[in-house]
Amino acid sequence: MLIHELSKRTGITIHTIRFYEKSGLIQGKRDAHVKSNNYFHYDEDTVEKLALIRDAKSIGFTLREIGQLMDAWFTNQLSIPEKIAVLDEKLESIDEKIKQLMEMKATISEFKKRVETESC
């Protein structure tokens, strides 16, 4: 399929698909039988990879992390315990971010109280 159909099937914009391709996360292939254009063609594996990228981004993985894990995860080179370890590490990272955000919220709330009492 061409990029327009890939975009429609995945709900991911053409611009984003091209970015993922330039980043090495996915790869289109040229059709050897077609000599009249330079269009890239994409297969069902690409649809699945884009779904994995979308899902991984939605739970907080960065594109760099996704790139590091993509081939191993997608081709089942990681064992179940290794996959669980990756997810546990991400959970710990999220917990740390939540802790930092809570501290920031407390600091801002304190500043707000000072402003409200005109002591700042």
C-alpha positions in Angstrom: 0.0 0.0 0.0 1.1 3.6 -0.5 1.6 6.1 2.2 -1.9 7.6 1.8 -3.6 4.3 2.5 -1.2 3.6 5.3 -2.2 6.9 6.9 -5.9 6.2 6.5 -5.5 2.7 8.0 -3.5 3.8 11.0 -4.9 7.3 11.7 -1.3 8.6 11.7 -0.5 11.6 9.5 1.7 11.3 6.4 4.1 13.8 7.9 4.4 11.6 11.0 4.9 8.5 9.0 7.7 10.1 7.0 9.3 11.3 10.3 9.2 7.7 11.7 10.7 6.5 8.4 13.5 9.1 8.6 14.0 8.1 12.2 14.5 4.5 11.2 11.4 3.2 13.1 9.7 1.9 9.9 10.9 1.2 6.4 9.0 1.4 3.1 10.1 -0.6 0.1 10.2 0.3 -3.5 8.3 -2.0 -5.9 10.8 -3.5 -8.2 8.2 -4.0 -10.9 7.3 -0.3 -11.0 9.9 1.8 -12.8 7.9 4.9 -13.4 8.0 6.3 -9.9 9.9 6.3 -6.7 6.9 5.6 -4.4 7.5 3.6 -1.2 5.1 0.7 -0.5 4.2 -0.5 3.0 3.0 -3.9 4.2 1.0 -5.2 7.1 4.1 -5.4 9.3 4.3 -1.6 8.9 0.7 -1.2 10.0 1.5 -3.3 13.1 4.7 -1.4 13.8 2.9 1.9 13.6 0.3 0.6 16.1 3.1 -0.5 18.4 4.7 3.0 18.1 1.4 4.7 18.8 0.7 2.5 21.8 4.2 2.9 23.2 4.1 6.7 22.8 0.7 6.8 24.5 2.1 5.1 27.6 5.1 7.4 27.8 7.9 5.7 25.8 10.1 8.2 23.9 10.8 7.6 20.2 14.4 6.9 21.2 13.3 4.2 23.6 10.9 2.8 21.0 13.7 2.7 18.4 15.9 0.7 20.8 13.1 -1.8 21.6 11.3 -1.9 18.3 13.0 -4.8 16.4 13.6 -6.9 19.5 10.0 -6.5 20.7 8.4 -6.8 17.3 10.3 -10.0 16.3 9.8 -11.5 19.8 13.5 -11.5 20.5 12.7 -10.4 24.1 11.5 -13.1 26.4 8.4 -12.5 28.5 10.5 -11.7 31.6 12.6 -9.2 29.6 9.4 -7.5 28.3 8.1 -7.3 31.9 11.5 -5.8 33.0 11.2 -3.1 30.3 7.6 -2.3 31.5 8.6 -2.3 35.2 11.5 0.1 34.4 9.0 2.4 32.6 6.6 2.2 35.6 9.4 3.2 38.0 10.2 6.2 35.7 6.6 7.3 35.7 6.4 7.0 39.5 9.5 9.2 39.8 7.9 11.8 37.4 4.7 11.7 39.4 6.7 12.4 42.6 8.5 15.3 41.0 5.2 16.7 39.7 3.6 16.4 43.2 6.6 18.3 44.6 6.2 21.0 42.0 2.5 21.3 42.7 3.1 21.7 46.4 5.7 24.4 45.7 3.3 26.3 43.4 0.5 26.0 45.9 2.7 27.5 48.6 3.7 30.4 46.3 0.0 30.9 45.5 -0.9 31.1 49.3 1.9 33.7 49.8 0.6 35.8 46.9 -3.0 35.6 48.2 -1.9 36.8 51.6 0.3 39.5 50.0 3.4 38.3 51.7 5.2 37.8 48.4 
